[in-house]
Amino acid sequence: MNTIVEQSSILYANDAAENQLFIDSVSEHDYRISQCSLEECLSTTLEQKPDVVLFELDDTFKKRSLEIGSAIRKHIDHTVTGIIYLSNEASNELRFECYDSGADDFIHKPFDIDILIDRIELLLKSKQAEHQQKSNNEQIQKLASTSISVVGEQGVIIHFLQDSISLNTSRLNGSQ
């Protein structure tokens, strides 16, 4: 079992109630998936910080979904929560609107559930790699800071020793 999947949560933002089959299909792949309305999506995402938010784009809620996705992206970095839009519309214009609003991916419907699962896994692996890179960068910065401190302290010690040697040399030369 993939540990990325076991620990991953998905929030499915959709106002249609007939999507239980979709939710069950995703759940079969061991993701923790929950559903919320579009109006609950922003507050739920900010509170729970799911790994992925799936937006179902339809003509009625397309604009609102894009606005909510954009608001999520303003508050939460893509390394914390990924956003995937699902749409019946395949236009490049909509695809670009989705990416402009902060989407990590766009999937045209109908699609095979395995395609969606693969895209979710790729997104999660990418998030994990970015998180690891960020952690590595923080460790490197701490090491660099420590090294600079140590070098600075060594510089002070060397300067003190040089001054001591100069003083002792002066005393020796003065006593001769």
C-alpha positions in Angstrom: 0.0 0.0 0.0 1.3 3.4 -0.9 1.8 5.5 2.3 1.1 8.7 0.4 -2.4 7.5 -0.4 -3.1 6.2 3.1 -2.4 9.5 4.6 -4.0 11.7 1.9 -7.3 13.5 2.2 -9.4 14.8 -0.7 -12.2 17.4 -0.4 -14.7 17.1 -3.2 -16.5 20.5 -3.8 -19.7 19.9 -5.5 -23.3 21.0 -5.0 -24.8 18.0 -6.8 -25.9 15.1 -4.5 -25.8 12.4 -7.2 -22.0 11.9 -7.0 -21.9 9.2 -4.4 -20.7 6.7 -7.0 -17.8 9.0 -7.8 -16.9 9.4 -4.1 -17.2 5.6 -3.6 -14.9 5.1 -6.6 -12.2 7.4 -5.2 -12.6 5.9 -1.7 -11.9 2.4 -3.1 -8.3 3.7 -3.8 -7.8 4.3 0.0 -8.1 8.0 -0.1 -10.0 9.8 2.7 -12.6 11.7 0.7 -15.3 14.1 1.9 -17.7 16.2 0.1 -18.8 19.8 0.7 -20.8 22.4 -1.0 -19.1 25.2 -2.9 -20.1 27.7 -0.1 -18.5 25.5 2.5 -15.4 24.8 0.5 -13.2 27.8 1.4 -13.8 27.6 5.1 -13.5 23.8 5.1 -10.3 23.9 3.2 -8.8 26.6 5.4 -9.8 24.6 8.5 -8.9 21.1 7.4 -6.1 21.8 4.8 -6.9 18.7 2.7 -4.1 17.4 0.4 -6.3 17.9 -2.7 -9.5 19.8 -3.5 -11.5 18.5 -6.5 -13.8 21.0 -8.1 -16.6 19.9 -10.3 -17.0 22.7 -12.9 -20.4 23.0 -14.5 -22.0 25.9 -16.2 -24.0 26.9 -13.2 -21.1 27.0 -10.7 -18.1 27.5 -13.0 -17.4 31.2 -12.1 -17.9 30.6 -8.3 -15.7 27.5 -8.3 -12.9 29.4 -10.0 -13.3 32.3 -7.4 -13.1 29.8 -4.5 -10.1 28.1 -6.0 -8.4 31.4 -6.4 -9.2 32.3 -2.7 -7.8 29.0 -1.5 -4.6 29.6 -3.4 -4.2 33.0 -1.9 -4.4 31.5 1.6 -2.7 28.1 1.1 0.4 27.3 -0.9 0.1 24.5 -3.5 2.7 22.5 -1.6 0.0 22.1 1.2 -3.2 21.7 -0.8 -3.5 20.9 -4.5 -6.4 21.9 -6.7 -7.8 19.8 -9.5 -10.7 21.0 -11.7 -13.0 18.5 -13.4 -15.1 19.7 -16.4 -17.2 18.7 -19.3 -15.8 21.7 -21.2 -12.5 21.1 -22.9 -11.7 24.6 -24.2 -8.2 25.9 -23.8 -9.8 29.2 -22.5 -11.3 27.4 -19.5 -8.2 25.3 -18.9 -6.1 28.6 -18.7 -8.7 30.2 -16.4 -8.4 27.2 -14.1 -4.6 27.4 -14.1 -4.8 31.2 -13.6 -7.0 30.6 -10.5 -4.4 28.4 -8.9 -5.2 25.0 -10.3 -2.5 22.3 -10.2 -4.4 20.2 -12.8 -7.4 20.2 -15.1 -9.1 17.0 -16.2 -11.7 16.8 -19.0 -14.8 14.6 -18.4 -15.6 11.9 -19.0 -12.5 10.3 -17.7 -11.5 6.9 -16.4 -11.3 7.0 -12.6 -7.8 5.5 -12.9 -6.7 8.5 -14.8 -7.9 10.8 -12.0 -6.2 8.6 -9.4 -2.9 8.7 -11.3 -3.1 12.5 -11.5 -3.9 12.7 -7.8 -0.9 10.5 -7.0 1.4 12.6 -9.3 0.2 15.7 -7.5 0.8 14.2 -4.1 4.2 13.0 -5.0 5.1 16.4 -6.4 3.8 18.0 -3.1 5.9 15.6 -1.1 9.0 16.3 -3.1 8.5 20.0 -2.8 8.0 19.7 1.0 11.1 17.6 1.3 13.1 20.2 -0.8 11.8 22.9 1.5 12.8 21.0 4.6 16.3 20.3 3.1 16.7 24.0 2.3 15.8 24.9 5.9 18.4 22.4 7.2 21.0 23.8 4.8 20.2 27.4 6.0 20.6 26.3 9.6 23.9 24.6 8.9 25.1 27.6 7.0 24.1 29.9 9.9 25.8 27.7 12.4 29.0 27.5 10.2 29.1 31.3 9.9 28.8 31.6 13.7 31.5 29.0 14.3 33.8 30.7 11.7 33.0 34.1 13.4 33.8 32.7 16.8 37.0 31.2 15.4 37.9 34.5 13.9 37.5 36.2 17.3 39.7 33.6 18.9 42.3 33.9 16.2 42.3 37.7 16.6 42.6 37.3 20.4 45.5 34.9 20.0 47.2 37.3 17.5 46.8 40.2 19.9 48.1 38.1 22.7 51.1 37.0 20.7 51.8 40.7 19.7 51.5 41.8 23.3 53.8 39.1 24.5 56.2 39.8 21.7 56.1 43.5 22.6 56.7 42.8 26.3 59.6 40.5 25.4 61.1 43.1 23.1 60.6 45.8 25.8 62.3 43.8 28.5 65.5 43.2 26.5 
